[in-house]
Amino acid sequence: MYEPIRTPSVHSMAADQDVPHRSRTEELDIRLAGHLTALLTVTDELRATVRDPALDDAAERIAAQVARLRGGAYPLRAAPTGGGDPARAPRLHGRARMLAGSALAVATSRADAAAAALAAERMEAHAAAYTEAPAPVHELATA
């Protein structure tokens, strides 16, 4: 009733090719390094906006974790120059909290205790800073 398949399947050919594949651990390392690098970038932006020695220490520890995950290669960073708009700080803290949460999820999946502890600490610190920031005041138009 059906005609037999005369050509090899496209799907079976892909398995026969000699293509390098990464392990799950390598993929998680790459993903965790990416989340931590993004967190480092936001932390550096916060350092330019808010003068806080705790942010300097946190940035150094995040950079050390990224270097560990990348085999010793420290991430490129821009030095904070100051002059950042302090009104951006609540948004930056919110973004940093979200990135720390993503890093925490991947670090937990990878069973990386050091990165998970750092991500949880940063998540708590940014959550506290986010809630302490004054809410923007908007004027309501009345008709």
C-alpha positions as CSV (number, residue, x, y, z in Angstrom):
1,M,0.0,0.0,0.0
2,Y,2.8,2.4,0.8
3,E,5.9,2.9,-1.3
4,P,9.1,2.0,0.6
5,I,11.5,4.9,1.4
6,R,14.4,4.8,-1.1
7,T,16.6,7.5,0.4
8,P,18.2,7.7,3.8
9,S,16.5,9.9,6.4
10,V,17.8,13.4,6.9
11,H,17.5,12.8,10.6
12,S,19.7,9.7,10.7
13,M,22.4,11.4,8.6
14,A,22.9,14.1,11.2
15,A,23.7,11.5,13.9
16,D,26.4,10.0,11.6
17,Q,28.3,13.2,11.1
18,D,31.4,13.9,13.2
19,V,30.2,17.1,14.9
20,P,31.6,18.1,18.3
21,H,28.9,18.2,21.0
22,R,29.1,19.9,24.4
23,S,28.1,18.1,27.6
24,R,25.3,19.3,29.8
25,T,27.8,20.6,32.3
26,E,29.6,22.6,29.6
27,E,26.3,24.1,28.5
28,L,25.4,25.1,32.0
29,D,28.9,26.6,32.6
30,I,28.4,28.8,29.5
31,R,24.9,29.8,30.6
32,L,26.0,30.6,34.1
33,A,29.0,32.6,32.9
34,G,26.6,34.6,30.7
35,H,24.2,35.4,33.5
36,L,27.0,36.4,35.8
37,T,28.6,38.6,33.1
38,A,25.3,40.4,32.6
39,L,25.0,40.8,36.4
40,L,28.6,42.2,36.4
41,T,27.7,44.7,33.7
42,V,24.7,45.9,35.7
43,T,26.7,46.0,38.9
44,D,29.3,48.2,37.1
45,E,26.5,50.5,36.0
46,L,25.3,50.7,39.5
47,R,28.8,51.5,40.7
48,A,28.9,54.5,38.3
49,T,25.5,55.6,39.7
50,V,25.7,54.9,43.4
51,R,28.9,55.2,45.4
52,D,28.9,52.0,47.5
53,P,32.0,50.1,48.5
54,A,29.9,46.9,48.8
55,L,29.2,47.1,45.1
56,D,33.0,47.3,44.4
57,D,33.6,44.1,46.4
58,A,30.6,42.4,44.8
59,A,31.8,43.2,41.3
60,E,35.2,41.7,42.0
61,R,33.7,38.5,43.4
62,I,31.4,38.2,40.4
63,A,34.3,38.7,38.0
64,A,36.3,36.0,39.8
65,Q,33.4,33.6,39.4
66,V,33.1,34.4,35.7
67,A,36.9,33.8,35.3
68,R,36.6,30.5,37.1
69,L,33.9,29.4,34.8
70,R,35.8,30.6,31.7
71,G,39.0,28.9,32.6
72,G,40.8,31.9,34.1
73,A,39.8,34.5,31.5
74,Y,38.6,37.6,33.3
75,P,35.7,39.5,31.6
76,L,36.3,42.8,30.0
77,R,34.9,45.6,32.1
78,A,34.4,49.3,31.8
79,A,35.6,51.4,34.7
80,P,32.8,53.4,36.3
81,T,33.2,57.0,35.5
82,G,30.6,58.5,37.8
83,G,28.0,61.0,36.6
84,G,25.3,58.3,36.3
85,D,21.8,59.3,36.9
86,P,20.7,58.3,40.4
87,A,17.1,58.0,39.3
88,R,18.2,54.9,37.3
89,A,19.3,53.1,40.5
90,P,16.0,51.4,41.3
91,R,15.6,50.0,37.8
92,L,19.2,48.8,37.8
93,H,18.7,47.1,41.2
94,G,15.6,45.4,39.8
95,R,17.5,44.3,36.7
96,A,20.4,43.0,38.8
97,R,18.0,41.1,41.1
98,M,16.4,39.4,38.1
99,L,19.8,38.5,36.7
100,A,21.0,37.2,40.0
101,G,17.9,35.0,40.2
102,S,18.6,33.6,36.8
103,A,22.2,32.9,37.8
104,L,21.0,31.2,41.0
105,A,18.7,28.9,39.0
106,V,21.5,27.8,36.7
107,A,24.0,27.5,39.5
108,T,21.6,25.3,41.5
109,S,21.0,23.2,38.4
110,R,24.7,22.9,38.0
111,A,25.3,22.2,41.7
112,D,27.8,25.0,41.9
113,A,27.7,26.0,45.6
114,A,30.0,29.0,45.3
115,A,28.2,30.6,42.4
116,A,24.8,29.8,44.0
117,A,25.8,31.5,47.3
118,L,27.1,34.5,45.5
119,A,24.0,34.8,43.3
120,A,21.7,34.4,46.3
121,E,23.6,37.1,48.2
122,R,23.4,39.5,45.3
123,M,19.7,38.8,44.8
124,E,19.0,39.6,48.4
125,A,21.2,42.7,48.4
126,H,19.5,44.1,45.2
127,A,16.0,43.2,46.5
128,A,16.7,45.2,49.7
129,A,18.1,48.1,47.7
130,Y,15.2,48.0,45.3
131,T,12.6,48.1,48.1
132,E,14.5,50.9,50.0
133,A,14.6,53.1,46.9
134,P,11.9,55.8,47.0
135,A,9.1,55.3,44.5
136,P,8.9,57.9,41.8
137,V,6.2,60.5,42.4
138,H,3.8,61.0,39.5
139,E,1.5,63.9,39.4
140,L,-2.1,62.9,38.7
141,A,-4.0,65.0,36.2
142,T,-7.5,65.8,37.3
143,A,-10.2,66.7,34.9
